[in-house]
């Protein structure tokens, strides 16, 4: 602007400013209205995509359910056959269990011999173990004088009665025969174990 010019003088291009600035479009490069529209458009697009994905998952799940129901329906006859065979196997297994309960021994010989050896005092010698209708007969001897041998064999019978493995299997455990022998230092005995009746 020229300093010599009168600042109050009107220029040749003067006109009245009739603009209403509130109604003028924005002159920014990116306007607020555009940013708001982009933001809400992005949210709308995300919602549409998410809804489409849920719809796809729902349709896929329905298809899979329909497919599995069809497979179940197709295999229904085989399932009935398997259930029938399971019932037959259960009946046969019950028969086998019943037969085993009738024939299985109340005790095993090897286990009984091991338990007799475990409970036997050192001075007691077991010569013979017999199994007959009456039960199990144990014959043996003790190398000791008759009084000590009698108390030792009596204590052994008590140990057999109280033993947690041998005692419950037999209803009676008795010292049935005593023989002092010819020499006097050998005491022969016989113990009878009578088994419990099968339930």
PyMOL commands that set and color helices and strands:
alter all, ss='L'
color gray80, all
select helices_A, chain A and resi 21-23+32-74+76-103+109-119+146-162+167-169
alter helices_A, ss='H'
color red, helices_A
select strands_A, chain A and resi 124-132+135-143+170-179+186-195
alter strands_A, ss='S'
color yellow, strands_A
deselect
rebuild
show_as cartoon
